[in-house]
Every structure is written in C-alpha cells, then in structure tokens.
Amino acid sequence: MLNSYGAIIANLLPIVLMVAIFYFLLIRPQRKRDKEEREMRNSIQIGDEISTIGGFIGKVVSMKDETLVIETSADRTKLKLYRWAIRGKEAAPVDKVEEPKA
C-alpha cells in the first residue's frame, strides 16, 4: 500500500512541476504586462499624445468611459477609438539642446 502512494506521487510530480514552471515563466509575466498596460490606458488624460495599435499618432482631445477622440494632424483630423486600441503614450518632444563645440 505504501509503495502505491510513492508511485502515484512519482507520477504526479512532473506534472505539478510543469504547471509551476508554466505559471512562473508564462502566466505571471503576462499578467504583469496586462496590469501595466491597463494602468497606462487608465492614466491617459486630455492633451496626452498617444499611438494606437493601428499606427496612428495623435493628441487626445476628449474622453468618455471606453472611447476617446484624438486629433491626428495639422488639419485637425479627428478619430474616435476605443481605449483598448491604445498602444502607448508618446514621449513629449524634447527641445533641441545645443552640444558644446569642442
């Protein structure tokens, strides 16, 4: 009887180890990335410059719960899109800094 419990444990141990490895190498990091994306999308405010998953870059001009409107160009083209379609915030343009001449 004692031997059969050892055999059962020996057979289940590799499966348990594989599940643990999958959790720590795949599931946990993906959840962390999802949380960071959700926080980034929730932190967007009017006036921020964003890029979309479709490749558009624009400035946020209005927002509702799940949608927002961006201006995409100098001729003030406006696009309405869902919050989940935001890839990320664009960095603010940095003023050109003159390098010292050597």
KAVENHU-V947928 format. One record per residue. N is the residue number from 1. SS is DSSP state (A for helix, B for strand, O for the rest). PSI is psi in radians with two decimals (* if undefined). Layout:
N | SS | PSI
N | SS | PSI
This chain:
1 | O | -0.76
2 | A | -0.61
3 | A | -0.63
4 | A | -0.59
5 | A | -0.67
6 | A | -0.66
7 | A | -0.68
8 | A | -0.80
9 | A | -0.72
10 | A | -0.58
11 | A | -0.58
12 | A | -0.42
13 | A | -0.81
14 | A | -0.64
15 | A | -0.77
16 | A | -0.72
17 | A | -0.71
18 | A | -0.72
19 | A | -0.75
20 | A | -0.74
21 | A | -0.80
22 | A | -0.74
23 | A | -0.88
24 | A | -0.45
25 | A | -0.44
26 | A | -0.95
27 | A | -0.86
28 | A | -0.83
29 | A | -0.61
30 | A | -0.71
31 | A | -0.67
32 | A | -0.77
33 | A | -0.74
34 | A | -0.72
35 | A | -0.74
36 | A | -0.72
37 | A | -0.76
38 | A | -0.74
39 | A | -0.71
40 | A | -0.79
41 | A | -0.60
42 | A | -0.33
43 | O | -0.05
44 | O | 2.39
45 | O | 2.90
46 | O | 2.33
47 | O | -0.28
48 | O | 2.55
49 | B | 2.23
50 | B | 2.87
51 | B | 2.61
52 | B | 2.95
53 | O | -0.27
54 | O | -0.08
55 | O | 0.02
56 | O | 2.52
57 | B | 2.29
58 | B | 3.04
59 | B | 2.31
60 | B | 2.20
61 | B | -0.42
62 | B | 2.74
63 | B | 2.54
64 | O | -2.90
65 | O | -1.08
66 | O | 0.00
67 | B | 2.80
68 | B | 2.82
69 | B | 2.33
70 | B | 2.61
71 | B | 2.26
72 | O | -0.25
73 | O | 3.14
74 | O | -0.49
75 | O | 0.22
76 | O | 0.71
77 | O | 2.29
78 | B | 2.40
79 | B | 2.38
80 | B | 2.27
81 | B | 2.87
82 | B | 2.66
83 | A | -0.58
84 | A | -0.26
85 | A | 0.10
86 | B | 2.21
87 | B | -0.77
88 | B | 3.00
89 | B | 2.48
90 | O | 2.55
91 | O | 2.49
92 | O | 2.46
93 | O | 2.32
94 | O | 2.32
95 | O | 2.51
96 | O | 2.27
97 | O | 2.22
98 | O | 2.31
99 | O | 2.47
100 | O | 2.43
101 | O | 2.35
102 | O | *
